Structures are given as structure tokens and as C-alpha cells.
Amino acid sequence: MNCFSWNPRLRCSERTNCNEGGSPCSPSSYAVQSSIGMRRRSEQAAAGGTTHKFTLAQLSAATDGFSDSNLVGEGGFGRVYRGLLLNGAVAVKQLCRGGAQGTHEFLVECMMLMMLHHPNLVSLVGYCADAGERLLVYEFLPRGSLDAHLFPGGGRRPHEPLCWGARVRIALGAAKGLRYLHEVVTPPVIYRDLKSSNILLADDLSPKLSDFGLAKLGPVGDDTHVSTRVMGTYGYCAPDYAMSGKLNVKSDVYSFGVVLLELITGRRAFDAARSAPEEQRLLLWARPYLAGDRKRCFALADPVLQGRYPRRAFYQLAVVTSLCLRDKPNLRPSMTDVTQALEHVASQPWEDNQRATPDALRSSSSSSRPSSADAS
């Protein structure tokens, strides 16, 4: 780890001024709001901001009757459609009745996005609670989700492979969004469902965190965690949180480490399609290559990069990933530390049209998909 310095004591000098372009939430506003009902909270936030309350008829017209031709995504929560309003395109998230995201999560997401503002968080345009339907209206991000770029197939529209520079910029932007939630907002917000499918990309590939239905306010005062029912997505959930139900900001840091590993390797956090059990779980497969041997870490590189990455910066990114994925939460870095490390990685000169070095090409062709025996 001698290629760049790591100072775990680094912290934001001002909790409410990280120069991120985001607006902090004051402790007093949270204290007042914690004493009233969730539904009233979201209604008051909507009345005081620019969020619009839509009717079902308006959103039906915007999406051509929720036409399949406008469908851009779906999951356990429901479906997402592209809609067209007078001032431009929007994304309309229609939650299924009795689906994975219930009324509580709907209200949490409304409240969070009405109160939180940062360039790397998706913006809420409005909502609809009409005729038994629950819909959220967001800014439309034309490049879709990060996972669609990393893991093509499954009927998805193909994307150009992400180059090294784009991957680092996406990682840095997502880190800044998470740092805002953890270290600028008071009390901190724990995202709790960070994964590549929840990172949306703008035209210039700048990332925005989305889907705040599982977000939770973090501990305050002398408390070290909040206890809660374990939620999240398999493969991204921190082991300490999964075992104890004790949630803190370091749970998000672990999930961020999994996303970094996906960016490095081009592999899913969990992939049941792989035949060898030890290769289905990304972290189990990758751990031997994150163990500190600088030469072995290049076996992690996504083959689609074809060796086109700066080896020094790649190793540094692997080190940051490894630190985020430590088993003990107190040994994981803060998101300020992670952001500073990623800024250092991003600052290193590299043109993505540079020819790969012979060493990088050898790593990509011969070692990027090691055998199961080697990974065990």
C-alpha cells in the first residue's frame, strides 16, 4: 500500500460545509418533524418546497396510459415509466399494490427526497396518492442504471462498455452523494440499499443515488447504531448488520465497497448463473485477490477494459475497495476518507484511448477469470 497514503483520521472540517453543493438539514428541523406523523411530514415538506402533487390522470396522460413502450424498468416494487410533462421528460415510478415497497416506504422516500438536495442524489419532481395508486415522479436520467452498463443482456438495450475514466468518475460521484447523507445531513441518513441498480446515470454519466424507501435516520448523541429489521439486497448487505440488525453508516460503506468491486470486475455481487458456488458470490471469489499482493490484484480487472487502465490507480482503487469491505465496521473508512482517496485515484492522468501496457494485457487475458481452484 505504499503507492498512496491513507490517513484514517481525516474528517470533514465542517460537518455542514463539505463544499458538495448539497443543502444540510438542521437538527432542529428533524427534532420537530420526529414528533408528528409520517404522512403529515411528507405533506408539509411538499407544501414548503417545489414538489408537485400530481393526479393519476395527469401521470396516465404523461406515460400514454402507462404504455409498455414507455416502460424503462421494473422490479419487486413495481414499474418505472418514461413520462413527458410540459417542461420535459420524467421518470414515473408506479408502486404495485401490496408490493415490496409499501405505504411506509413510499412516505419515507417522499420525505427524504423532499428534504435532501445534492448533485449526486436524484431529484423528486412530485408524487401521486390517488385512487389507491402510489406513484413517485423523478427527474429522468437517460443513461439508466449502472448495473445495465456493467451487466448487459437480459433483454436490455446494449450500452457501450464503461471505460476506466467513466468508472472512476461514477465511483467518485456516488461516494460524494453518500458522504452528504452521512456527514452533512444531521442526523445522518443511512441509505441501507446501496447497489448498482440504484445508481442512475445522467447524459454525461454523472451518477445519482435513487430509491430511498429503505433509508433510515442514523444514531445521534452517544448511540453507536440503530436497531432495525434487516433489509437490503443479498450480496450488498454488511455481515455485521445481517447478523445483528445493528445499523450504522459503516453498513453503507460496506455496500459501497461491493459496488466498487462490481465496477472493477464487471461481475455481479451475486450471480446464480455461474456454475461454481465459490464464483457466484463476488466477494468470496475476489477476496484472495484483495489480500494485499499487488501483482495478483490485476486478475480482478474486467476483461472488457482490455487492459486499458493505469496500473497504479487500479491498485489504489483495489485497496480502497478492500478497506470498505472489512468485516469489522469500526475498521472501515468514513465516506470522507473514501471520497478523498477516490479523488486521488481520479487525479492521475490517463487517456482512455491509450494503448494498454503488455503487462495489463497479460493480466486481462490470462488472469481476469481465475479458476475456481485458484479462488478457493
C-alpha positions in Angstrom: 0.0 0.0 0.0 3.0 2.3 -0.5 1.7 3.9 -3.6 -0.6 6.4 -1.8 -1.0 7.5 1.8 -4.1 6.7 3.8 -5.0 8.7 6.9 -8.0 7.2 8.8 -8.2 10.2 11.0 -9.2 12.6 8.1 -12.6 14.1 8.7 -14.7 16.9 7.3 -13.6 20.1 8.9 -17.2 21.4 9.0 -20.0 18.8 9.2 -22.4 21.1 7.4 -20.0 22.6 4.9 -18.3 19.9 2.7 -18.4 22.1 -0.4 -20.6 19.5 -2.1 -23.3 21.7 -3.4 -25.8 20.0 -1.1 -28.0 21.6 1.5 -27.7 20.4 5.1 -30.7 19.6 7.2 -30.7 21.2 10.6 -31.1 19.2 13.8 -34.0 21.3 14.9 -36.0 20.5 11.8 -35.6 16.8 12.4 -36.5 17.2 16.1 -39.7 18.9 15.3 -40.6 16.5 12.5 -39.9 13.4 14.6 -42.9 14.4 16.8 -45.5 14.3 14.1 -46.9 11.6 11.8 -45.1 10.4 8.7 -47.9 11.3 6.4 -48.2 14.8 7.8 -44.4 15.2 7.5 -44.4 14.5 3.8 -47.4 16.7 3.1 -45.8 19.6 5.0 -42.5 19.1 3.1 -44.3 19.1 -0.2 -46.2 22.3 0.7 -43.0 24.1 1.6 -40.9 23.0 -1.4 -41.2 22.7 -5.2 -42.5 19.1 -5.2 -45.7 18.8 -7.2 -48.8 16.7 -6.3 -50.0 15.0 -9.5 -53.3 13.4 -10.2 -53.4 9.8 -11.6 -55.0 11.2 -14.8 -52.0 13.6 -15.3 -49.5 10.8 -15.0 -51.5 8.4 -17.1 -51.5 11.0 -19.9 -47.8 11.6 -19.4 -47.0 7.9 -19.9 -49.6 7.2 -22.6 -51.7 5.2 -20.2 -48.6 3.5 -18.6 -47.8 2.0 -22.0 -45.3 -0.8 -22.3 -43.5 1.3 -24.9 -42.6 3.7 -22.2 -41.5 1.1 -19.7 -37.9 1.6 -18.6 -37.6 -0.7 -15.6 -39.4 -3.0 -13.2 -38.8 -5.0 -10.0 -40.5 -6.1 -6.8 -41.5 -2.5 -6.0 -43.4 -2.0 -9.3 -42.6 -0.4 -12.6 -40.8 2.7 -13.9 -42.1 4.6 -17.0 -40.7 7.4 -19.0 -43.2 10.2 -19.0 -43.5 13.5 -20.8 -44.7 16.7 -19.0 -44.8 20.2 -20.4 -41.3 21.0 -19.0 -39.7 17.8 -20.2 -39.2 14.1 -19.6 -39.6 12.5 -16.2 -39.4 9.0 -14.7 -42.7 7.8 -13.1 -42.3 5.0 -10.5 -45.6 3.2 -10.1 -45.6 1.1 -7.0 -47.6 -2.2 -7.1 -50.4 -2.6 -4.6 -49.2 -4.9 -1.8 -45.7 -4.9 -3.4 -42.3 -4.9 -1.8 -42.4 -1.1 -1.3 -45.4 -0.4 1.0 -47.0 2.8 2.2 -44.4 3.4 4.8 -41.5 3.1 2.3 -43.4 5.3 -0.1 -43.8 8.0 2.5 -40.1 7.7 3.7 -38.9 8.1 0.1 -41.1 11.2 -0.4 -40.0 12.8 2.8 -36.3 12.0 2.2 -36.2 13.4 -1.3 -38.2 16.5 -0.4 -35.7 17.3 2.3 -32.3 16.2 0.8 -30.7 18.1 -2.1 -27.3 17.2 -3.6 -26.0 16.9 -7.2 -25.5 13.2 -6.7 -29.0 12.4 -5.4 -31.9 12.0 -7.7 -34.4 14.9 -7.6 -38.0 14.3 -6.8 -40.4 16.2 -9.1 -43.6 15.1 -7.4 -45.8 12.3 -6.2 -49.3 10.9 -6.6 -51.5 9.2 -4.0 -54.8 8.9 -5.9 -57.4 6.2 -6.4 -55.4 3.7 -4.4 -52.3 4.3 -6.5 -48.9 5.4 -5.2 -46.5 7.0 -7.7 -43.3 9.0 -7.5 -42.1 11.3 -10.2 -38.4 11.9 -10.6 -36.1 13.7 -13.0 -35.4 11.5 -16.0 -31.9 10.1 -16.3 -31.5 8.9 -19.9 -28.5 6.6 -19.3 -30.4 4.3 -17.0 -28.8 2.4 -14.1 -25.2 1.5 -13.5 -26.0 -2.2 -13.5 -27.4 -2.0 -17.0 -24.0 -0.7 -18.2 -21.9 -3.2 -16.2 -24.0 -6.3 -16.9 -25.5 -6.2 -20.4 -28.0 -8.8 -21.6 -31.4 -10.0 -20.2 -33.3 -8.1 -23.0 -31.7 -4.8 -22.0 -30.7 -2.3 -24.6 -26.9 -2.7 -25.1 -24.7 0.1 -23.9 -21.1 1.0 -24.7 -18.7 -0.6 -22.2 -17.7 1.8 -19.5 -14.1 2.9 -19.8 -11.7 3.3 -16.9 -12.2 7.0 -16.5 -16.0 6.7 -16.5 -15.9 4.0 -13.8 -13.8 6.2 -11.5 -16.0 9.2 -12.1 -19.1 7.2 -11.3 -17.5 5.8 -8.1 -16.4 9.3 -7.0 -19.8 10.9 -7.6 -21.6 8.1 -5.8 -19.2 8.5 -2.9 -19.9 12.2 -2.7 -23.6 11.5 -2.5 -23.1 9.0 0.3 -20.8 11.4 2.1 -23.5 14.1 2.0 -26.0 11.7 3.6 -23.6 10.5 6.3 -21.6 13.6 7.2 -23.5 16.7 6.1 -27.1 15.8 7.0 -27.9 15.9 10.7 -28.7 13.4 12.0 -27.1 11.2 9.3 -29.1 9.3 6.8 -28.3 5.6 6.3 -29.1 4.7 2.8 -29.4 0.9 3.5 -29.9 -0.2 -0.1 -26.9 0.9 -2.0 -26.4 -1.2 -5.1 -25.5 -0.7 -8.8 -29.2 -0.8 -9.9 -29.9 2.2 -7.5 -27.2 4.4 -9.1 -28.7 6.2 -12.1 -26.6 7.9 -14.8 -27.1 11.3 -16.5 -26.2 12.0 -20.1 -22.6 12.8 -19.0 -22.5 9.6 -16.9 -22.6 11.6 -13.6 -24.2 9.3 -11.0 -27.2 10.0 -8.8 -28.3 7.8 -5.9 -32.0 6.8 -6.1 -34.7 4.7 -4.3 -34.7 5.9 -0.7 -37.6 3.8 0.5 -35.4 1.9 2.9 -33.4 4.9 4.2 -33.2 5.4 7.9 -32.1 8.2 10.2 -28.8 7.2 11.9 -27.8 7.3 15.6 -27.5 10.5 17.4 -25.7 11.5 20.6 -23.8 8.7 22.3 -25.6 6.0 20.4 -23.4 3.9 18.0 -26.2 2.3 15.9 -29.9 2.0 15.4 -31.5 -1.4 15.7 -33.8 -2.4 12.9 -35.2 -5.2 10.9 -32.6 -6.4 8.4 -33.3 -5.0 4.9 -31.4 -4.6 1.8 -30.2 -6.7 -1.1 -28.3 -10.0 -0.9 -24.7 -9.6 -1.8 -24.5 -6.0 -0.7 -25.5 -6.3 2.9 -22.8 -5.8 5.5 -22.2 -9.1 7.5 -22.4 -7.3 10.9 -25.7 -5.7 10.0 -27.1 -9.0 8.6 -26.2 -10.9 11.8 -27.2 -8.3 14.5 -29.7 -5.9 12.9 -27.5 -3.1 14.2 -27.3 -0.4 11.5 -24.9 2.5 11.2 -23.2 4.4 8.4 -20.5 1.8 8.1 -23.1 -0.6 6.8 -23.4 1.7 3.8 -19.6 1.8 3.4 -19.5 -1.9 3.1 -22.3 -1.8 0.4 -20.3 0.9 -1.4 -17.3 -1.5 -1.4 -19.3 -4.1 -3.1 -20.3 -1.6 -5.8 -16.6 -0.6 -6.2 -15.9 -4.3 -6.7 -18.5 -4.6 -9.4 -17.0 -1.6 -11.2 -13.6 -3.1 -11.1 -14.5 -6.7 -12.1 -17.7 -6.3 -14.2 -19.2 -9.1 -12.1 -22.5 -9.1 -10.2 -22.5 -9.1 -6.4 -24.3 -12.4 -6.7 -24.7 -14.3 -9.9 -26.6 -17.6 -9.7 -25.9 -18.2 -13.4 -22.3 -19.1 -12.6 -21.8 -22.9 -12.1 -19.1 -22.9 -9.4 -20.6 -21.9 -6.0 -17.5 -20.0 -5.0 -17.8 -17.8 -8.1 -21.5 -17.0 -7.6 -20.7 -14.7 -4.6 -18.4 -11.9 -5.9 -16.7 -11.2 -2.6 -15.9 -14.9 -2.0 -14.3 -15.1 -5.4 -12.4 -11.8 -5.1 -11.1 -11.9 -1.6 -7.8 -13.8 -2.5 -7.0 -11.0 -5.0 -7.7 -8.2 -2.5 -5.4 -9.7 0.1 -2.5 -7.3 -0.5 -0.5 -8.9 -3.2 -0.1 -6.1 -5.7 0.5 -8.4 -8.7 -2.5 -10.6 -8.1 -5.0 -7.7 -7.8 -4.9 -7.1 -11.6 -6.6 -10.5 -12.0 -9.8 -8.7 -10.8 -9.9 -6.4 -13.9 -13.0 -6.5 -16.0 -12.0 -8.1 -19.4 -13.9 -5.5 -21.4 -11.3 -3.0 -20.3 -8.8 -4.9 -22.4 -6.0 -3.8 -20.1 -6.7 -0.1 -20.7 -6.3 1.2 -17.2 -3.4 2.8 -15.2 -2.0 0.0 -13.1 -1.0 2.3 -10.2 -4.5 3.8 -10.0 -6.1 0.4 -10.4 -4.2 -1.0 -7.4 -5.1 2.1 -5.4 -8.8 1.5 -6.2 -8.5 -2.1 -5.2 -7.0 -1.0 -1.8 -9.9 1.4 -1.2 -12.3 -1.4 -2.1 -10.6 -3.8 0.3 -10.8 -1.3 3.2 -14.6 -0.7 2.6 -15.1 -4.5 2.7 -13.5 -5.1 6.1 -15.6 -7.4 8.3 -15.4 -5.1 11.4 -17.4 -1.9 10.9 -15.0 0.2 13.0 -12.1 -0.7 10.6 -14.0 0.6 7.6 -13.2 4.1 6.4 -15.6 7.0 6.6 -17.1 8.3 3.3 -14.9 11.4 3.6 -11.8 9.2 3.7 -13.2 7.2 0.7 -14.0 10.3 -1.3 -10.5 11.8 -0.7 -8.9 8.5 -1.8 -11.1 8.4 -5.0 -10.2 12.0 -5.8 -6.6 10.9 -5.7 -7.3 8.0 -8.0 -9.2 10.2 -10.4 -6.5 12.9 -10.5 -3.9 10.6 -12.1 -3.5 11.3 -15.8 -4.9 8.6 -18.1 -6.4 8.8 -21.6 -8.9 6.0 -22.2 -7.7 5.7 -25.8 -4.2 4.9 -24.6 -2.9 1.5 -25.6 -2.8 -1.0 -22.8 0.6 -1.9 -21.4 1.8 -5.5 -22.2 1.6 -6.4 -18.5 -2.0 -5.2 -18.2 -3.0 -7.1 -21.4 -1.5 -10.3 -20.0 -3.4 -9.8 -16.7 -6.6 -9.2 -18.6 -6.3 -12.1 -20.9 -4.9 -14.8 -18.6 -6.0 -14.0 -15.1 -9.1 -11.9 -15.0 -11.3 -15.0 -14.7 -9.2 -17.3 -12.5 -10.1 -20.9 -11.9 -12.3 -22.0 -9.1 -9.4 -23.9 -7.6 -7.3 -20.7 -7.5 -10.1 -18.8 -5.9 -10.8 -21.3 -3.2 
